[in-house]
């Protein structure tokens, strides 16, 4: 049984969140299409209900105190979750909506081109994608699952490995014509494009080539899609997950160098919170995803 004192009305919370976000009663009132006095009254009634002052009042300004800052972060997350749930009901009355966090280039190059097959086979399910690089907590974010790179270490989550990463070093044919690479030592002094979230990628690649100690220098980027375009433009040698490099290698815009598709130092994982364990919509998505991985990576 929930205690009414700790369940403020939605009107109170929306007014409070708007004031926190704008740091202005006037701006909050304009956004909510309410009068300033109504917004002030809603905030004051929230404070009375909680038995705590949340703002320092200076003339017509409301300055949030430390308690308001902490409380405001939680209120914002809760309102976001309610909004996403409501949008899912409107977009899909059947209730089969999934919200996924996915790595940017994995989403655009691998998942999105296949997703139509899943949606066509499961017309009662809708899938919303958000791209994220940094990790988050399922407790504070309204995602149903995440596809990430690394180890089996997402906190408070169930895991299934999709496939181990294999690495391919490649460059444009013109670049390789100007800088022939017959052995790993020939890479010394060449620009090696790097991903900021994979600081030891090149070391793993050189070790797999049976070479060590080759200094690495070159542009650092935050997405593989940028690295692919930089390599095509002749800006250096790109170290790419093999599944991302294949289309450009197939059409001749990039060419692999030395031993192709060497083992990397991580894997791609699907992780999900306990609240989605056994959920029919998610179970169908997971089953489909694993089948796609098995078809694309038969030895994963």
Helices and strands as residue ranges (DSSP letters): G 4-6, H 10-22, H 25-32, H 36-50, E 55-58, E 61-64, H 66-91, E 96-102, H 104-106, I 107-111, H 112-121, E 125-131, E 145-150, E 158-171, H 173-178, G 184-187, E 192-195, H 201-208, E 220-221, H 224-232, E 237-241, H 242-250, E 255-256, E 262-272, G 274-276, H 280-296
